[in-house]
Amino acid sequence: MSDTFDTLENITYNELNEGDTATFTRSLTEKELVLFAAVSGDFNPVHLDPEYAASSMFGERIAHGMWSGSLISAALATVMPGPGTVYLEQSLSFKRPVKLDDTLTVNLTVLRKEPKNRVVFQCDVINQNDQKVVTGEAKVIAPTEKVDLYKPTLPKITIDGYD
């Protein structure tokens, strides 16, 4: 396949080794924050209402904690192990708030391989200032068959006031 940005290639259970690492990076835009609220149903005003958020302990709007958690899911599903991965467990510890325009990098590290194609990963999410915002562990069933496929294209999503 041609362009690596248009394809997804997995790493099979047999190819994974303890200590292997991978990263996934994403920035929090206003549109993503609003879309996450719409999809999750979490309309907590600390995420959506600037006036309310200004009076909160954070002093400004913050991301949903699970937005950061969803980035771990995306990293496991698209980078390592990638397509064919079955997500089984996740522990999360939220260390600091994520704010609009923050850029988060998920760092995955293979901690151990277990029977039945299970793999345990250390998951650390770091902001653009090298501050840890989330940490935890994930357990997945890693794929056993190699795949290299085109990444599905999402339709353009619009909501009132956002393109």
Sequence and secondary structure as in RCSB ss.txt:
>XXXX:A:sequence
MSDTFDTLENITYNELNEGDTATFTRSLTEKELVLFAAVSGDFNPVHLDPEYAASSMFGERIAHGMWSGSLISAA
LATVMPGPGTVYLEQSLSFKRPVKLDDTLTVNLTVLRKEPKNRVVFQCDVINQNDQKVVTGEAKVIAPTEKVDLY
KPTLPKITIDGYD
>XXXX:A:secstr
   TTSEEE   GGG  TT EEEEEEE  HHHHHHHHHHH    HHHH HHHHHTSTTSS B  HHHHHHHHHHH
HHHTSS TT EEEEEEEEE S  BTT EEEEEEEEEEEETTTEEEEEEEEE TTS EEEEEEEEEE  SS  EEE
        BTTB 
